[in-house]
Amino acid sequence: MELTAHVMSMTVIAAGLLIGLGALGTAIGFALLGGKFLEGSSRQPELTPMLQTKMFIVAGLLDAVPIIGVAIALLLIFANPFTAALAGK
């Protein structure tokens, strides 16, 4: 197998792992976040608006993880620095 083809195949696997594991981690994070929000608002209903605001802020930050993973995966697929280094040889 040619070296460039091997690098591209490993890059596609890495991109898939980046996107898949990022989505899995975010799903687990959202599940924990939602559960703790429901638990907190059921224990103290008067704090629900404050907890909801904080929950949405953390959810926005939590969404950044898979978005960054998708950006890195797209970088690796379409502008692969490893194949560029191989072409320079």
C-alpha positions in Angstrom: 0.0 0.0 0.0 1.3 3.4 -0.9 2.3 5.6 2.0 0.0 8.5 1.1 -3.0 6.2 0.9 -2.1 4.7 4.2 -1.9 8.1 5.8 -5.3 9.1 4.3 -7.0 6.0 5.6 -5.6 6.5 9.1 -6.7 10.2 8.9 -10.3 9.1 8.0 -10.3 6.7 11.0 -9.0 9.5 13.2 -11.6 11.9 12.0 -14.4 9.4 12.6 -13.1 8.8 16.2 -12.9 12.6 16.8 -16.5 13.1 15.8 -17.9 9.9 17.4 -16.2 10.2 20.7 -16.9 13.9 20.9 -20.6 13.2 20.3 -20.6 10.4 22.9 -19.0 12.6 25.5 -21.3 15.5 24.9 -24.4 13.2 25.1 -23.2 11.9 28.5 -22.5 15.4 29.6 -26.0 16.6 28.6 -27.6 13.6 30.4 -25.7 14.4 33.6 -26.5 18.1 33.3 -30.2 17.6 32.7 -30.4 15.1 35.5 -28.7 17.4 38.0 -30.9 20.4 36.8 -34.1 18.4 37.4 -32.8 17.2 40.8 -31.9 20.7 41.9 -35.1 22.3 40.7 -37.2 19.6 42.4 -35.4 20.1 45.7 -35.6 23.9 45.6 -38.3 25.1 43.1 -37.7 28.8 43.9 -34.2 28.5 42.4 -35.4 27.1 39.1 -34.9 30.3 37.0 -31.3 30.8 38.2 -30.5 27.1 37.7 -32.0 27.2 34.3 -29.8 30.1 33.2 -26.7 28.4 34.5 -27.7 25.2 32.8 -28.1 26.9 29.4 -24.6 28.5 29.8 -23.0 25.2 30.6 -24.9 23.5 27.8 -23.5 26.2 25.4 -20.0 25.5 26.6 -20.6 21.8 26.4 -21.7 22.1 22.8 -18.3 23.6 21.9 -16.5 20.3 22.3 -18.1 18.4 19.3 -18.0 21.6 17.2 -14.2 21.8 17.7 -13.9 18.1 17.0 -15.8 18.5 13.7 -13.6 21.4 12.7 -10.4 19.4 13.4 -11.8 16.4 11.6 -12.6 18.6 8.5 -9.2 20.1 8.7 -7.6 16.7 8.7 -9.7 15.4 5.8 -9.6 18.4 3.5 -6.3 20.1 4.3 -4.3 17.2 5.7 -0.9 18.5 7.0 0.5 14.9 7.0 0.0 14.4 3.3 1.4 17.8 2.6 4.5 16.8 4.5 4.7 13.6 2.5 4.4 15.5 -0.8 7.3 17.7 0.2 9.7 14.7 0.4 
